[in-house]
Amino acid sequence: MGRTSRRSHRRAKARLLLAVDIGNSSASFALCDGDRIRRQWRRPSQRPATAAEIRADLAQGDVGAGSGPLPAVVSSVAAVSVTEGWLATLAEAAGSPPVEVGGGASGGLLIAVREPGKLGPDRIANAVAAEWYYGAPVIVVDLGTCTTITVVDAARRIVGGSIAPGVGLSLRTLTERTGKLPRVRPELPEDAVGPDTEQAILSGVVFGTVGMVRELLGRIRAELGVEAPAVAAGGYARLIAPLVTEMRETRADLTLQGLRLIWERSQRPAGPPRSP
């Protein structure tokens, strides 16, 4: 039985945890029951939800008002004021202050970038989950507001990666920073040769992102000296990842599972590193 199969059957002790990843455009939530996600949902991130709205979301996962305090772990790349609003709301809704994963939190991996404190907590969570599921080396391609690539080498070190504008950000920027280009909904283009302005924009942004990701994966694997598996995450993964043949698979819950793992590892006494 392979590593992934063994882990899929290794159920953690059942304890509910709310994992929240606050991005620049949306906030992703997961109600975790051990290593199983009982419910997963999204909300726009720029306006923090009310405590009543979060409690209603939790009720759909069978967590009622009488369930007691619910531990929560949060990562955020949003503005400080937005993050503070979310933390206050989550503390009221969950009944206890959430644990915020700061930049530089290792999650059990060695951070080997030049400025560890500036490495985003979402990228750390992605790396932790990817290494847990696929081993090391591994590459994470997170296709969100930004397209970020995070690399874990064979020694289980986060060694860096790449950052570029994401699909949605590119489409919005074309509209906002030009005089006549229209707003276009992100979707698969009909062809590379766009017969009109809208299709030409989609071709450039979508196929351009595909080409960029493929080029970066090739260069990263050459630098690593090994064909490391690549896993996709993020809101635009379902649009882009199927077009990147070098991608192993897509995991919509990767960041949230990484937050769960970071939280679980922070709760247990320090000990010798686990064997692969």
DOLO-166590 format. One record per residue (C-alpha): x, y, z; residue in one letter. Coordinates in Angstrom, 3 decimals, always signed. Layout:
BEGIN
+----------+----------+----------+---+
!     east !    north !       up ! r !
+----------+----------+----------+---+
!        X !        Y !        Z ! A !
...
+----------+----------+----------+---+
REM end
This chain:
BEGIN
+----------+----------+----------+---+
!     east !    north !       up ! r !
+----------+----------+----------+---+
!   +0.000 !   +0.000 !   +0.000 ! M !
!   +1.468 !   +3.386 !   -1.025 ! G !
!   +2.134 !   +6.373 !   +1.140 ! R !
!   -0.999 !   +8.250 !   +0.115 ! T !
!   -3.194 !   +5.168 !   +0.561 ! S !
!   -1.795 !   +4.475 !   +4.028 ! R !
!   -2.461 !   +8.046 !   +5.072 ! R !
!   -5.979 !   +8.107 !   +3.699 ! S !
!   -6.782 !   +5.250 !   +6.109 ! H !
!   -4.908 !   +6.710 !   +9.064 ! R !
!   -7.728 !   +8.630 !  +10.716 ! R !
!   -6.831 !  +11.174 !  +13.352 ! A !
!   -8.628 !  +11.266 !  +16.652 ! K !
!  -11.953 !  +12.920 !  +15.971 ! A !
!  -11.751 !  +16.554 !  +17.032 ! R !
!  -13.477 !  +19.365 !  +15.264 ! L !
!  -11.382 !  +22.240 !  +13.950 ! L !
!  -12.291 !  +25.250 !  +11.834 ! L !
!   -9.578 !  +26.057 !   +9.268 ! A !
!   -9.818 !  +29.413 !   +7.480 ! V !
!   -7.675 !  +30.728 !   +4.629 ! D !
!   -8.301 !  +34.445 !   +4.028 ! I !
!   -7.138 !  +35.462 !   +0.576 ! G !
!   -7.249 !  +38.759 !   -1.276 ! N !
!  -10.526 !  +37.905 !   -3.017 ! S !
!  -12.196 !  +35.156 !   -1.006 ! S !
!  -12.021 !  +33.360 !   +2.322 ! A !
!  -12.069 !  +29.555 !   +2.293 ! S !
!  -13.412 !  +27.588 !   +5.255 ! F !
!  -13.188 !  +23.934 !   +6.248 ! A !
!  -14.837 !  +22.234 !   +9.189 ! L !
!  -12.362 !  +19.440 !   +9.881 ! C !
!  -13.330 !  +16.265 !  +11.739 ! D !
!   -9.954 !  +14.673 !  +12.349 ! G !
!   -8.315 !  +14.478 !   +8.923 ! D !
!  -11.693 !  +14.467 !   +7.148 ! R !
!  -13.314 !  +17.691 !   +5.979 ! I !
!  -16.939 !  +17.600 !   +7.041 ! R !
!  -17.893 !  +20.779 !   +5.175 ! R !
!  -16.054 !  +23.259 !   +2.965 ! Q !
!  -17.270 !  +26.670 !   +1.773 ! W !
!  -16.201 !  +30.145 !   +0.601 ! R !
!  -17.138 !  +33.759 !   +1.298 ! R !
!  -15.897 !  +37.049 !   -0.186 ! P !
!  -12.995 !  +38.194 !   +1.973 ! S !
!  -13.003 !  +41.989 !   +1.715 ! Q !
!  -15.994 !  +42.329 !   +4.061 ! R !
!  -15.708 !  +40.061 !   +7.112 ! P !
!  -18.825 !  +37.986 !   +7.668 ! A !
!  -20.826 !  +38.461 !  +10.859 ! T !
!  -20.618 !  +35.995 !  +13.720 ! A !
!  -24.239 !  +35.026 !  +13.025 ! A !
!  -23.374 !  +34.207 !   +9.407 ! E !
!  -20.440 !  +32.029 !  +10.454 ! I !
!  -22.566 !  +30.246 !  +13.062 ! R !
!  -25.162 !  +29.569 !  +10.350 ! A !
!  -22.414 !  +28.118 !   +8.143 ! D !
!  -21.241 !  +25.908 !  +11.013 ! L !
!  -24.786 !  +24.752 !  +11.727 ! A !
!  -24.867 !  +23.237 !   +8.238 ! Q !
!  -21.951 !  +21.087 !   +9.410 ! G !
!  -23.952 !  +19.979 !  +12.488 ! D !
!  -22.133 !  +22.328 !  +14.857 ! V !
!  -24.762 !  +24.024 !  +17.010 ! G !
!  -24.686 !  +26.752 !  +19.626 ! A !
!  -24.419 !  +24.184 !  +22.422 ! G !
!  -21.334 !  +22.486 !  +21.004 ! S !
!  -18.895 !  +24.528 !  +23.091 ! G !
!  -15.807 !  +26.443 !  +21.927 ! P !
!  -14.518 !  +25.417 !  +18.517 ! L !
!  -10.768 !  +25.720 !  +17.934 ! P !
!   -9.900 !  +27.634 !  +14.789 ! A !
!   -6.702 !  +28.151 !  +12.789 ! V !
!   -6.377 !  +31.032 !  +10.333 ! V !
!   -3.966 !  +32.143 !   +7.635 ! S !
!   -4.386 !  +35.502 !   +5.946 ! S !
!   -2.701 !  +37.437 !   +3.177 ! V !
!   -5.371 !  +40.163 !   +3.253 ! A !
!   -4.819 !  +43.697 !   +4.554 ! A !
!   -4.257 !  +44.031 !   +8.299 ! V !
!   -7.610 !  +45.762 !   +8.909 ! S !
!   -9.469 !  +43.034 !   +6.986 ! V !
!   -7.611 !  +40.286 !   +8.853 ! T !
!   -8.379 !  +41.863 !  +12.221 ! E !
!  -12.058 !  +42.041 !  +11.326 ! G !
!  -12.121 !  +38.356 !  +10.421 ! W !
!  -10.247 !  +37.344 !  +13.598 ! L !
!  -12.760 !  +39.208 !  +15.764 ! A !
!  -15.718 !  +37.655 !  +13.934 ! T !
!  -14.267 !  +34.149 !  +14.151 ! L !
!  -13.522 !  +34.523 !  +17.877 ! A !
!  -17.146 !  +35.504 !  +18.519 ! E !
!  -18.565 !  +32.766 !  +16.300 ! A !
!  -16.293 !  +29.941 !  +17.502 ! A !
!  -16.285 !  +30.902 !  +21.181 ! G !
!  -12.494 !  +31.074 !  +21.436 ! S !
!   -9.721 !  +33.162 !  +19.850 ! P !
!   -8.445 !  +31.608 !  +16.618 ! P !
!   -4.785 !  +30.735 !  +16.182 ! V !
!   -3.265 !  +32.827 !  +13.397 ! E !
!   -0.502 !  +31.169 !  +11.403 ! V !
!   +2.123 !  +33.860 !  +10.859 ! G !
!   +4.631 !  +34.119 !   +8.063 ! G !
!   +7.620 !  +31.951 !   +8.883 ! G !
!   +5.686 !  +29.242 !  +10.763 ! A !
!   +7.436 !  +26.052 !   +9.722 ! S !
!   +4.705 !  +23.440 !  +10.050 ! G !
!   +7.424 !  +20.820 !  +10.468 ! G !
!   +9.345 !  +21.767 !   +7.323 ! L !
!  +12.606 !  +23.699 !   +7.243 ! L !
!  +12.170 !  +27.130 !   +5.660 ! I !
!  +15.270 !  +27.772 !   +3.579 ! A !
!  +14.350 !  +31.044 !   +1.843 ! V !
!  +16.314 !  +34.273 !   +2.329 ! R !
!  +13.671 !  +35.962 !   +4.492 ! E !
!  +11.612 !  +33.248 !   +6.239 ! P !
!   +9.364 !  +35.734 !   +8.023 ! G !
!   +8.084 !  +37.074 !   +4.696 ! K !
!   +6.989 !  +33.701 !   +3.331 ! L !
!   +3.195 !  +33.742 !   +3.186 ! G !
!   +1.349 !  +31.428 !   +5.603 ! P !
!   -0.819 !  +30.118 !   +2.757 ! D !
!   +2.294 !  +29.012 !   +0.861 ! R !
!   +3.629 !  +27.299 !   +3.978 ! I !
!   +0.297 !  +25.523 !   +4.483 ! A !
!   +0.332 !  +24.389 !   +0.843 ! N !
!   +3.861 !  +23.039 !   +1.198 ! A !
!   +3.083 !  +21.212 !   +4.452 ! V !
!   +0.021 !  +19.492 !   +2.972 ! A !
!   +1.721 !  +18.637 !   -0.326 ! A !
!   +4.712 !  +17.072 !   +1.436 ! E !
!   +2.357 !  +15.108 !   +3.711 ! W !
!   +0.353 !  +13.674 !   +0.818 ! Y !
!   +3.042 !  +13.241 !   -1.860 ! Y !
!   +6.384 !  +13.241 !   -0.070 ! G !
!   +9.402 !  +15.330 !   -1.005 ! A !
!  +10.407 !  +16.800 !   -3.378 ! P !
!   +7.083 !  +18.316 !   -4.414 ! V !
!   +5.867 !  +21.460 !   -6.197 ! I !
!   +2.652 !  +23.351 !   -5.393 ! V !
!   +1.001 !  +25.573 !   -8.016 ! V !
!   -1.603 !  +27.762 !   -6.302 ! D !
!   -3.812 !  +29.410 !   -8.925 ! L !
!   -5.587 !  +32.184 !   -7.046 ! G !
!   -5.480 !  +35.988 !   -7.119 ! T !
!   -1.775 !  +35.438 !   -7.651 ! C !
!   -0.276 !  +32.386 !   -9.278 ! T !
!   +2.281 !  +31.153 !   -6.755 ! T !
!   +4.597 !  +28.194 !   -7.072 ! I !
!   +6.164 !  +26.811 !   -3.886 ! T !
!   +8.934 !  +24.225 !   -3.963 ! V !
!   +9.855 !  +21.635 !   -1.331 ! V !
!  +13.152 !  +19.886 !   -2.037 ! D !
!  +14.173 !  +16.299 !   -1.233 ! A !
!  +15.455 !  +17.378 !   +2.196 ! A !
!  +11.949 !  +18.641 !   +3.153 ! R !
!  +13.001 !  +22.284 !   +2.872 ! R !
!  +10.829 !  +25.037 !   +1.437 ! I !
!  +13.403 !  +26.556 !   -0.892 ! V !
!  +11.350 !  +29.228 !   -2.679 ! G !
!   +9.328 !  +29.446 !   -5.865 ! G !
!   +7.629 !  +31.940 !   -8.170 ! S !
!   +4.909 !  +34.603 !   -7.940 ! I !
!   +2.953 !  +36.052 !  -10.874 ! A !
!   -0.437 !  +37.730 !  -11.459 ! P !
!   -3.317 !  +35.279 !  -11.385 ! G !
!   -6.041 !  +34.792 !  -13.991 ! V !
!   -8.633 !  +37.005 !  -12.318 ! G !
!   -6.146 !  +39.734 !  -11.468 ! L !
!   -4.878 !  +39.801 !  -15.045 ! S !
!   -8.389 !  +40.086 !  -16.468 ! L !
!   -9.333 !  +42.895 !  -14.066 ! R !
!   -6.128 !  +44.802 !  -14.721 ! T !
!   -6.686 !  +44.743 !  -18.479 ! L !
!  -10.117 !  +46.301 !  -17.956 ! T !
!   -9.112 !  +48.810 !  -15.278 ! E !
!   -5.869 !  +50.024 !  -16.831 ! R !
!   -6.991 !  +50.362 !  -20.458 ! T !
!   -9.578 !  +52.566 !  -22.103 ! G !
!  -11.684 !  +50.152 !  -24.148 ! K !
!  -10.975 !  +46.532 !  -23.224 ! L !
!  -14.118 !  +44.915 !  -21.763 ! P !
!  -14.499 !  +42.960 !  -18.542 ! R !
!  -14.360 !  +39.252 !  -19.363 ! V !
!  -15.479 !  +36.323 !  -17.246 ! R !
!  -12.697 !  +33.748 !  -16.729 ! P !
!  -13.457 !  +30.636 !  -18.773 ! E !
!  -11.825 !  +28.337 !  -21.290 ! L !
!  -11.161 !  +30.133 !  -24.616 ! P !
!  -12.628 !  +28.691 !  -27.792 ! E !
!   -9.274 !  +28.778 !  -29.603 ! D !
!   -5.805 !  +30.284 !  -29.307 ! A !
!   -6.684 !  +32.609 !  -32.205 ! V !
!   -9.442 !  +34.709 !  -30.653 ! G !
!  -11.991 !  +35.845 !  -33.295 ! P !
!  -13.104 !  +38.825 !  -31.168 ! D !
!  -11.765 !  +40.990 !  -28.358 ! T !
!  -13.266 !  +38.934 !  -25.531 ! E !
!  -11.903 !  +35.643 !  -26.892 ! Q !
!   -8.528 !  +37.242 !  -27.612 ! A !
!   -8.295 !  +38.366 !  -23.976 ! I !
!   -9.229 !  +34.888 !  -22.720 ! L !
!   -6.689 !  +33.295 !  -25.058 ! S !
!   -3.913 !  +35.563 !  -23.865 ! G !
!   -4.665 !  +35.247 !  -20.148 ! V !
!   -5.717 !  +31.592 !  -19.890 ! V !
!   -3.330 !  +30.016 !  -22.408 ! F !
!   -0.646 !  +32.490 !  -21.320 ! G !
!   -1.000 !  +31.258 !  -17.730 ! T !
!   -0.842 !  +27.646 !  -18.935 ! V !
!   +2.354 !  +28.365 !  -20.875 ! G !
!   +3.903 !  +30.212 !  -17.944 ! M !
!   +3.161 !  +27.371 !  -15.511 ! V !
!   +4.531 !  +24.738 !  -17.902 ! R !
!   +7.703 !  +26.754 !  -18.483 ! E !
!   +8.263 !  +27.334 !  -14.771 ! L !
!   +7.664 !  +23.665 !  -13.914 ! L !
!  +10.247 !  +22.639 !  -16.502 ! G !
!  +12.817 !  +25.075 !  -15.194 ! R !
!  +12.161 !  +24.208 !  -11.534 ! I !
!  +12.461 !  +20.465 !  -12.172 ! R !
!  +15.708 !  +21.053 !  -14.049 ! A !
!  +17.087 !  +23.010 !  -11.103 ! E !
!  +15.962 !  +20.323 !   -8.645 ! L !
!  +17.429 !  +17.612 !  -10.859 ! G !
!  +14.356 !  +15.418 !  -10.439 ! V !
!  +10.831 !  +15.133 !  -11.885 ! E !
!   +9.111 !  +16.293 !   -8.700 ! A !
!   +5.305 !  +15.858 !   -8.740 ! P !
!   +3.285 !  +19.055 !   -9.082 ! A !
!   -0.111 !  +19.557 !   -7.439 ! V !
!   -2.540 !  +22.385 !   -8.196 ! A !
!   -4.640 !  +24.355 !   -5.712 ! A !
!   -6.566 !  +27.627 !   -5.699 ! G !
!   -9.733 !  +29.025 !   -7.211 ! G !
!   -8.558 !  +28.863 !  -10.846 ! Y !
!   -7.038 !  +25.392 !  -10.614 ! A !
!  -10.015 !  +23.727 !  -12.297 ! R !
!   -9.648 !  +26.075 !  -15.268 ! L !
!   -5.867 !  +25.907 !  -15.692 ! I !
!   -4.650 !  +22.570 !  -14.285 ! A !
!   -6.377 !  +20.287 !  -16.859 ! P !
!   -4.441 !  +22.116 !  -19.581 ! L !
!   -1.063 !  +21.537 !  -17.886 ! V !
!   -0.081 !  +17.962 !  -18.673 ! T !
!   +2.873 !  +18.203 !  -16.281 ! E !
!   +0.477 !  +18.579 !  -13.321 ! M !
!   -0.218 !  +15.479 !  -11.258 ! R !
!   -3.608 !  +16.425 !   -9.801 ! E !
!   -5.719 !  +19.174 !   -8.261 ! T !
!   -6.605 !  +19.392 !   -4.573 ! R !
!   -9.131 !  +22.105 !   -3.733 ! A !
!   -8.574 !  +21.511 !   -0.004 ! D !
!   -4.762 !  +21.654 !   -0.029 ! L !
!   -4.304 !  +24.946 !   +1.868 ! T !
!   -6.978 !  +24.076 !   +4.411 ! L !
!   -5.503 !  +20.621 !   +5.025 ! Q !
!   -2.125 !  +22.280 !   +5.481 ! G !
!   -3.574 !  +24.584 !   +8.127 ! L !
!   -5.056 !  +21.557 !   +9.875 ! R !
!   -1.691 !  +19.808 !   +9.880 ! L !
!   +0.108 !  +22.909 !  +11.185 ! I !
!   -2.448 !  +23.238 !  +13.991 ! W !
!   -2.253 !  +19.545 !  +14.910 ! E !
!   +1.545 !  +19.606 !  +14.991 ! R !
!   +1.493 !  +22.692 !  +17.219 ! S !
!   -0.690 !  +20.837 !  +19.754 ! Q !
!   +1.584 !  +17.872 !  +20.354 ! R !
!   +4.833 !  +17.762 !  +22.306 ! P !
!   +8.023 !  +18.118 !  +20.298 ! A !
!   +9.621 !  +14.813 !  +19.419 ! G !
!  +11.816 !  +13.160 !  +16.812 ! P !
!  +10.781 !  +13.830 !  +13.201 ! P !
!   +8.385 !  +11.303 !  +11.704 ! R !
!   +9.608 !   +8.732 !   +9.258 ! S !
!   +8.335 !   +8.903 !   +5.660 ! P !
+----------+----------+----------+---+
REM end
